[in-house]
Amino acid sequence: MVGRTKRRTSREKKIWRRNKASILEGERRKQEKREKGSRETVGSSNMEVDVSLKFRQQLLLIDENLVAEDVAALKFLCTDLLPFKKLESVKSAVDIFELLMAEEYLNEEDTFLLAELLYRMKCHSLLRKLGYTKEKVQECLHEKGRVSPYRQMLYELSENITNEMLKDIIFLLQKCLPKRRITLSALELLILLEKQGLLTENNVQMLEEVCMNVSPDLLETVHCYKRAKVSLPQQENTLPVKESSLSHTGDIRVFTSPQETSIKSVSSNINDNKAASLTHGFSEMNLELPREFSNVENESKKMTSYKMDGPHRGFCLVINNVNFDRSLQERKGSCKDAGELERVFTWLGLDVRTYTDLTSWEIKDLMRTWQHLPDHKDRDCFICCILSHGESGAIYGTDEELVSIRMIMSHFTAKQCPQLAEKPKLFFIQACQGKEIQCPVYVEPDARIPDLSSMQQSVSPSESIPEEADFLLGMATIDGYVSFRHIQQGAWYIQALCSKLQLLVPRGEDILSILTEVNEDVGRRVDRLGTKKQMPQPAYTLRRKFIFPIPGDPPPSQQH
């Protein structure tokens, strides 16, 4: 009995030890599981922080590329989505992003509303920062679009109201406007009418009456909205805009020849797909040419020219970046281009100022300085030539930081630089706009030498040019391609430009005809191996012909 008891006790001890070991093992496993879960939670949290940080960095990059007019447009397009009192205190695009996030319209998982806003504002080059393309946004608008057809119509209308029209509208509505308001933009005027209840989604009668008095072309935009509202209330509304109304604010054209009635890319012989894509982008504007515009030759004879008989022709800035701080190569041959530009534009009567090796900050500061120059008032035009390395839609400062071409040009809109209002503003950019290629010894691409981890998506010149009249942007190359520069003879584009100006200005040719000849000249050139070519591409919102007065002296090329 005692022996049995002892054996039982011994067995119980063994069972207890096994149970204890099992319990301890279970606890150990539970602890490991808890620690693993904790680590997973921390990892998940860190991942969420990383995603949120990247998202906010994307928003900051977008903010840096938006100017004051863009912020005003964002505020207007968000009027139906955000409390107006909060919008009134907005100072930057970041402020609007914060409001949209607070209202849960915008987060790292859903950025479509911001993509839609940028699309409506025609800031197509910024869409790629959100992982979108213009085509992708268009596909999703029908299901996910939040900007109402009414708001779209008002914004489209504001884009087509010139300064002169705005003055007439304010005069007509003088009794409806507070006397304390001295200056109003078109967007501010529309908001004011909405606040007073004179303009609503279902009542645009006052708008129709004002447009009828000021410009019947504006009236068509309103009528289009009303027709769409009645017949297709749920359908995405694309507002057709007549050529005649766009001519006031700068219908952006990409051209190969002034005689062509269709809008198409000059680059068709380089890359048909890219050309088709660019042409499609412009066809979306639904331009409806009136019958009287069908005969382009007759219309060109009637077309007036910009006034070029003032006391002074204008200023011409030449920014020549040759030496860079880090990885970008010295731009040999660029000084020859800068010297040639200075000689040719001086011969054409302009006051040329040359700046060498400017950082990104110095370029922006220089634009601000010339933006506020009162002497523009007595000048006929303004010209800016930039020679540098570049990437899609931007050029490099010598500190190897990018500066947006659109931001550079936006300093000289009628609102930002009133002294140049309704005067032609020409910008010529000699820089690569995309992927660099291996080049022979005597030909170098104006692009970054180290390989880029990923290529930027295509940006047409029209997306760099401000949405306003009287601009011309001459790019040395189409987007996505390099431009070539001989280390002794200079850049193909600049040398062709200077040569054709000297040849064709004395014949009375306008600038668009001259640039078509430049395209022909550069398009015939090849590198010494016969494998590399280049095609320039202009875009413009000129409303009249731009013709340089014929100088009294012979061209610089004939003076030696």
Salt bridges, closest charged atoms under 4 A:
GLU25 OE2 - ARG28 NH2 2.25
GLU25 OE2 - ARG29 NE 3.10
GLU32 OE2 - ARG28 NH1 2.65
ASP70 OD2 - ARG406 NH1 2.97
ASP80 OD1 - ARG151 NH2 2.76
GLU88 OE2 - LYS195 NZ 3.41
GLU98 OE2 - ARG56 NH1 3.30
GLU116 OE2 - ARG120 NH2 3.23
GLU164 OE2 - LYS167 NZ 3.75
GLU194 OE1 - ARG151 NH1 2.87
GLU201 OE2 - LYS229 NZ 3.98
GLU208 OE2 - HIS223 NE2 3.27
GLU208 OE2 - LYS226 NZ 3.19
GLU220 OE2 - ARG227 NH2 2.89
GLU236 OE2 - ARG120 NH2 2.66
GLU243 OE2 - ARG253 NH2 2.57
ASP251 OD2 - ARG253 NH2 3.73
GLU260 OE1 - LYS264 NZ 3.20
GLU284 OE2 - HIS280 NE2 2.95
ASP309 OD1 - LYS307 NZ 3.10
GLU340 OE1 - ARG343 NH2 2.74
ASP351 OD2 - ARG353 NH2 2.91
ASP365 OD1 - ARG368 NH2 3.86
ASP380 OD2 - ARG313 NH1 3.11
GLU391 OE2 - ARG448 NE 3.75
GLU400 OE1 - ARG448 NH1 3.83
GLU444 OE1 - ARG485 NH1 3.07
ASP446 OD2 - ARG331 NH2 2.76
ASP446 OD1 - ARG485 NH2 2.61
GLU463 OE2 - HIS124 ND1 3.43
ASP470 OD1 - ARG543 NE 2.92
GLU520 OE2 - ARG524 NH1 3.30
ASP521 OD1 - ARG525 NE 2.83
